[in-house]
Amino acid sequence: MKIQLASYFRARVAAFIMTFIVVAGQTWIAYVIQFNFVWILPLISGVMLTISIIAYSGSDMKPSKSDRAMSISVLTILTLINMLCIGWFIYDMLNPNTITISYELLLVGFSLWIVNIGVFSLAYWELDSGGPEVRALNLPTVFRKKVYPDFVFVQQTNVDPKFVPPDWSPGFLDYLYLSFTAAIAFSPDTPTPYSRMAKMMLASESLISLFIIGLIISRAISL
């Protein structure tokens, strides 16, 4: 049981921390840009995250379809909230009558860029190869009989065993690094995206990141 619990925390704890950071960032962004009903953001995300934690409390076994659906629902809610914040930020940036102070808009833009990295890292981590439990605990997949990897890391290829253990599997920090490189370089460093879903997700993150950075630069120039 200790080994199972350790595997559970290795699989989920870092992502839970990132989810709380994303929720806090989205709430602050919505507050600064005067997004109405700001309290709804932490309420929805917090409830969904709590239910997800409870659902996975027995994750030493194969997750059920409802468990996976709940985790993906949390991710979907965070993504939708992020898109709303980005849309409201664009409105605030382009509205000449905006009441948001310019330097606050710059901070909001930078925060959106950071939060976007967090949201996409959670998406990569949650969706790759059938989910984190499948990868970390070597469990059967939930929705499909066979799931090919969406991302292939260097450690998963024919690497000298002196550099990587034979049972290596990617953790959340590996996906956070992937998300950061896609946001700052507009292309992945490693791993390599293999599935169409992975390629479209990386393209979306790079496009959103480029758009946010462009808005930040244009606002800074106009100050």
LUMPA-991648 format. One record per residue: x, y, z of N, C-alpha, C in turn. Coordinates in steps of 0.1 Angstrom, whole numbers, plus 2048, in hexadecimal, padded with zeros to 3 digits. Each point is the difference from the previous one (the first is absolute). Last residue first. Layout:
N
XYZXYZXYZ...
This chain:
223
81BA1170E80080780D80880D7FF7FA7DE7DC7F680B80180180880D81A7D87F880480B7F77F880C8017F37DA81980C80680580680B7F87DB7E67F07FC80980B80C8078068087E17DF7F980B7FA7FC80A80B8147D780C8098097FA7FA80C7FB7E47DF81180880680B80A80A7FA7E67E67E27F880A80780880780B8157DC7EA7FE80B7F77F880B8068057D881880C8088007FF80C7F77DC7E280080180780C80D8098017FA7E47DA7F680B80080180880D81B7D97FC80580B7F77F680C8007F37DA81880C80680680580C7F87DE7E47EE7FB80980B80B80780780C7E27DF7F980B7FA7FA80980B8167D880D80A80A7FA7F980C7FA7E57DD81280780780A80A80A7FA7E97E57E27F780980780780880A8177DD7EA7FE80C7F77F780A8078077D881780C8088007FF80C7F77DC7E280080180680D80D8098017F97E57DA7F680B80080180880D81B7D97FB80480B7F77F780C8007F47D981980B80780680580B7F77DD7E57EF7FC80880C80B8088068097E17DE7FA80C7FB7FC80980B8287DE80B7F28007FC7FB80D7FA82D7FC8107FE7F67F77F18007FA8298228187F27FD7FF7FD7F67F582E80681E7FA8017F37F17FD80081C81582C8007F47F77FA8037F381D82180C7FD7F28027F47FF8098058287E980E7FB8008007F18017D78217EB8057F780A80F7FD7FF7E882F7F18027F27FB8067F780B7F982F8067F67FE7F68027F37F88188158278077FE7F37F67FE7F57F180882C80A80A7FF8087FE7F37DB7E380C7FB80E80280B80A7FE8087D17FE7F78037F57FB80F80181C7EF8228088017F37F78047F57EC7F782A80880C8008078027F37E87D88067F780C7FF80880D7FF8177D88097FB8007F37F880C7FD80E7F982C80B8047F87FC8017F17E17EE81E80180F80280C8057F87F97D28007F68077F780080F80381D7E681A8047FE7F27F68077F77F67FE82E80A80A7FD8067FF7F17E07E08127FA80D7FD80B80A7FC80F7CF7F77F880580B7FB80E7FC8117D07E480080F8027F780480B81B7D17FF7F48057FA80080F8038247D08037FD80F8007F38037FA8197D58097F28028037FD80F80082D7F07F97F87F97F67F180380282682580E7FB7F28047F77FA7F68288237F37F28008037FC7F280582E80B7F47FA80E8017F180080481C7D87F88078088097FA80E8037F07E17DE7FB7FE80E80880780B7FB8107CB8097F88097FA7FF80E7DD8077D980A8088078097F68087D78007DC80B7F780280C8098067CF8138098067FA7F480C7F88047E781B81F7F87F47FB8057FA7F48138288148027F58097F87F37FC7FB8297E880C7FA7FD8037F48097CD80D7F780C80680680C7F87FC7CD8077EA80B7F680280C8088067C78067FC80D80780080A7F58037D57F27FB7FE80D7F980D8077FF7F87C980480480C8067FE80C7F77E07D57FD80E8037FD80380D8067DB7DA80D80280E7FF80F8027FD7D67D880280E8037FD80180F7FE7D77EF80E8087F480380E8037FE7DE8278108047F97F48087F48037EF81D8227F68027F68027F77F381E7FE8287F28018047F67FF7F58347EA8077F980C7FD7F17FF8028257E581E7F97FF7F37FA80E7FD82B80181F7F37FB8017FA7FF7F282C8118177FF7F67F67F37F880080F82881A7FD7F38078007F47F680882E7F18087FE80C7FF7F38077E780B7D680F8017FF8087FD80C7D08008018057F57F780F8017FE7EC82181A8007F38078057F57F77FA82C7EE80C7FF8088017F38087E68047CF7FF80680D80C7FD8097F77F57CF7F57FA80880080580F82180E7DD8007F28027F67FA80980283480280A7F87F97FE7F18047E68268137FB7F97F480A7F67F980881D8287F37F88027FC7F77F582781E7FE8027F680B7F47F78017FE8257E380A7F67FB8017F480A7E682580E7F97F97F58097F57FA81181D8227F67F78057FA7F77F581D8227F38087F58067F67F68067ED8277EE8047F67F68097F58067F282281D7F47F97FB8047F67F582281D8127FB7F680A7F47F87FB8118237E580A7F58017FB7F58097E78277FE7FE7F87F480A7F47FF8048218237F47F78027FE7F77F48218217FC8047F68097F57F68037F68247E480A7F87FA8057F58097E38208117F97F87F78097F67F981382181C7F97F68087F97F67F78138267EC80A7F78047FA7F48087E28227F48057F97F480B7F68037F181C8227F57F77FD8057F77F481A82580D8027F58097F67F57FD7FD8267E780C7F97FC8027F480A7DC81D8087FE7F77F480C7F97FC80481F8237F87F48047FD7F77F58148297F780A7F78057F97F48067E38227EE8097F97F680A7F68067CF80981680D8077FF80A7F97F77C97FD7FD80C7F980680C8087FD7D480A7F080380680D80C7F98077EF8097C98027F780B80480780D7F480F7D27FA80580C8027F780C80F7F77D380680D8047FB80580D8057CC7EE7F680A80380680D8058197D77F57FC8087F47F580A8038127E482380C8057F97FB8097F57E07E781880580B80880C8077F97EE7DA7EC7F680B80080580C80781A7D98028018067F27F680C7FF7FE7E682780C8088008028077F37DC7E28057FE80C80780C8098018057D67EC7F68087F87FD80D80781B7E18178078057F57F78097F77EC7E982480980B8058088067F47E47DC7F67F880B80480980C8058147D67F77FC8077F37F880C80380C7E682580C8067FA7FD8087F37DF7E581480280C80880C8087FB7F87D67EC7F580A7FD80280D80781D7DC80B8038057F37F680B7FC7FA7E982980B8098018038067F27DF7DF8017FC80D80780B80A80180A7D57EF7F88087F77FB80D8068187E181B8098067F67F88097F67E87E781F80780B8078098077F67EA7DA7F07F780B80280780C8078177D77FB8008087F37F680C8018027E382580D8077FE8008087F47DA7E580880180B80980D8087FF7FA7D97E67F780B7FB80180C80A8167D980D8078067F47F880C7FB7EC7E682180C8078068078077F57DD7E57F37FB80C80780B8088068097D67EC7FD80A7F67FB80D8068207E381F7F47FE7F97FE80A7F58317EF8147F580A8017F47FC7F88237DC8177FD8077F37F580A80281B7F882C7FA7F77F67FD8087F38138158258097F57FF7FA7F67F67EA82A80E8067FE7F380C7F67FF7DB8148208037F27FF8087FD7F37F282C80A8067FC80C8037F18017EB81E7DC80D7F97FE8067FB80D7D78198007FE7F57F680D7F77FF8018288197F87F58077FF7F47F78138267ED8097FB80B7F97F48077E68197E180A7F87F980A7F980A7E081E8107F97F47FC80B7F77F980F82A80B7FD7F980C7FA7F27FD80681F7DD80D7FB8047FE7F780D7DB8187F08037F57F680D7F98057F28268187F77F48028047F57F78188287FB8037FA80D7F77F48037F981A7D880D7F88008027F980D7DB81D7FF7FE7F57F680C7F780080382781B7F57F78057FF7F47F781E8247F58057F680A7F57F78057F081F7E080C7F97FB8067F680A7DB81F8087FC7F37FA80C7F87FC80282D8128007F680A7FC7F27FA8008297E780D7FB8018007F480A7DD81E7E87FE7F480780D7F88028068257DC7F57FE8098007F280682C81C7F07F77F57FB7F57FE80A8278217FF7F28038037F67F67F98328018027FA8057F47F18018018197F182680780C7FB7F98057F47F17D78127FD80B80980680D7FB8097D77E97F28047FE7FC80C80982B7ED8057FF8077F37F28057FE8087E782780780D8017FE8077F27F17D48027F880880880580E8018197DF7E97F48047F97F78098088267EE81580480A7F67F48047F87FA7DF82080380D80780380A7F57F97D57F17F480580580280E8068267E77F27F88057F47F380780581A7EB82180780C7FB7F88067F47F27D78117FD80B80A80680D7FB80A7DA7E77F28037FE7FC80C80A82B7EC8037FF8097F57F28047FD8077E182380680D8037FF80A7F57F37D47F87F680780980580E80481D7E47E77F58057F77F58078098247EA81580580B7F97F58077F87F57D781680280B80980580D7F97F77D17EC7F680B80180480D80881B7D57F77F88027F47F880D80081B7F18258088047F57F88037F37E97F082580480E80280A8057F67F17D37FE7F58097FF80480E80181F7DE8097FE8017F27F480A7FD8097F682C80B8087FB7FE8027F17E27E38157FD80E80480B8097FB8067D27F97F58057F97FD80F8028207E981A8058027F37F58067F77F57F482B80980C8018058037F27E67D98067F880C80080980D800
